[in-house]
Each structure stands twice: as structure tokens, then as C-alpha cells.
């Protein structure tokens, strides 16, 4: 195998790894978001809600965010878009850090 083909294969492998990592990190982030949101809304089905959010982005891009916004509105929880987005970013950073073992 030529050096160029080896380099191309290495780049493809890295891309695949990054995609898989991001998919797993996002799913974990959504599960943690679900626990937080369920507690914020004082729901008793926190684990089930977390599982639902963990797969929400798989079926619809941005599905977890949209679901939490809608559920917060229905429950009368006052949470701005910026606050929710910042929470999601912080959770994703925490998950990625944990997955990488830092």
C-alpha cells in the first residue's frame, strides 16, 4: 500500500471515529439533559424521559432541544433559549471530557 493510500485510510478511520464519538456523546448528553429537565419539571418518570431524549435527535435533528422547549412550555417552566442551549453545551463538554478520560 502506498503512503498516499495509507494516509487516505488513516483519514477515513479518523473521520469514522469522530462521527461515532460525536453520536455517542450527543446521545449521552441528551440523556443527561432529560434527567435535568425531568427534575426541573418535577416529573416522576425521569429515567424514561431521559431515554426518550437520548434517541430524539436520531429521528429528528434538534429533536431533543425542541422536545425540552415544548415540554418546558407545557409545564410552565421559565427557561430561555440561551439558558437551554448553554446547558446543552456544558453537558456535551462534560460528556466528551468523561468519554476521553480527562
N, C-alpha and C positions, 0 to 999 in steps of 0.2 A: 504494500500500500504506500503510495507516495505521501510525502509530507503534506501536500495540499489536501489530499483526501483525509488524512488523519486529522488535520486541523478542522476541516469541514465537519467530520464526525464528532469531534470534541465540542464544537459549537452547537451542533444539533442536540447532543446529550445535555449540555448545559441549559439550553433553551427548554428542553423537556423537563429537566429537574426544576427549573424556576417556575414553570407553569404548574407542575404538580404541587410544589411547595406553596404557591400562592392560593391554589384551590383549597388545599387543606387548611391553610392559615385563615382564609376567609370563612370557611365552614366553622372552624373553632371560634373565630371572632363572633360570628352570628349566634352561636350557641351561648357564648358569654353575654352577648347583648340581650339575648332572650331572658337569661336569668336576671339581669339587671332590670330590664323593662318589666318583667313579671313582678319583681319586688316593688318597683316604683308604682305599679298599678294595683299592688296588693292582691295579686292573683294567687290562687292556691295551686294552680297547675303549672308551676314554673318550669319543671323539667320537660313537660310535654310542649309547652310554648317554646322553650329553647330548641327542642328538636325540630319543631316546625320552622323556626327561623334559620336553623342550620342548613336546611335544604331550600329555603326561599329563593336565594339568588340563583340556584341551579335552574329552576323553572322560569324565572323572570329576572333579568338583570336589574339590580336595585330593589329586588323584592323584599329583602329584609328591612331596608330603610322605609320603604313605602308601607309595609305592614305595621311597623312600630309607630310611624306617624299616624296612621289611621286608627290604630288601637289606642294610642295616647289621646287622640281627639275624642274618641268614643268614651273613654274612661274619664275625661275631663282633666287629664294631666297636662300641666303647663310646661312645655319643653320646646325651646326654639329650635329651628332647623340647624343653626350653628352649634348649639349645645349637643344635639344628637350626632351631628357629623363629627364633632370633636371627640365625643365619647367613642364613636366607631373607630376613629383614627388611633386613639390611645389604646383601645383594646387590641387592634390589629398589631400595633407596635409591641405590646406586651406578649401577644401570642407568638409573633415572629421571633422575638428575643428568647422566649421559652423553648420554641422548637429548635432554635440554633444552639441552645445550651449555654447562653451567655449569662 
